[in-house]
Amino acid sequence: MSSASAEQRREQLVALFEDVKTCTKCPLHETRTKAVFGAGNADADLMFVGEAPGAEEDRQGLPFVGRAGQLLNQMLDGIDLSREEVFIANVLKSRPPGNRDPQPIEIEACRPYLFEQVRLIEPTVICTLGNFATKLLTGNPAGITRVRGTPQVHELGGRTVFLLPLFHPAAALRTPAVKETLREDFATLPGLLAMGPPAGNDEPVEQSLEDEPPDIEPEPLSAADQLDFFG
Ligand code: URA
């Protein structure tokens, strides 16, 4: 547990936000409109990590404000949570042009920001949304279709957390069965949150890469909706 108070951690998160806004550590700063730090409750128990901002997120400087974000709102609503109660972030804080895949140099530049967010927010559960965030944060190449819905225990940002891989909401928008699975996986979150932090076991659940089903990749999104800033 951190010795810093929630207020101190929030102040440090605001300072980190200022760093991210002006970050020039990778070439994406040349093409982005706004950096997308993340938004929600600075002291949230539950954190979501997506891939990277899309066009609308880049325009507004807020995460998941397109159609995928609307579905994320609906899923949260289904378990009586709102965006204001959780923290929503991405692996990359700047939009890759044309929503192309994040490049290694961009991931390396942004990775410390995400881990610092985890350290300061102190979530007990982190949901990775889609293949990209899941593979990066689990350190395991197993695809999302295989690992989704089963909590793992990992040490991230100096904290032992439950990591719950979920389908990306963009994939759920495309495929009704994926949406239903996402809803079912969301329904497990209240129980996982009620367990509190995992007891220091940083061993991820064993994964076999044999017979891996094909992955369902997210697609770029653009439409807008609302979001507050972190508070
Ligand atoms: N997709 C993501 O992965 N992140 C966003 O913020 C929006 C869409």
Boltz pocket constraint, residues with backbone or C-beta under 6 A from the ligand:
constraints:
  - pocket:
      binder: B
      contacts: [[A, 50], [A, 51], [A, 52], [A, 53], [A, 54], [A, 57], [A, 62], [A, 63], [A, 64], [A, 65], [A, 66], [A, 68], [A, 89], [A, 90], [A, 129], [A, 221]]
      max_distance: 6.0
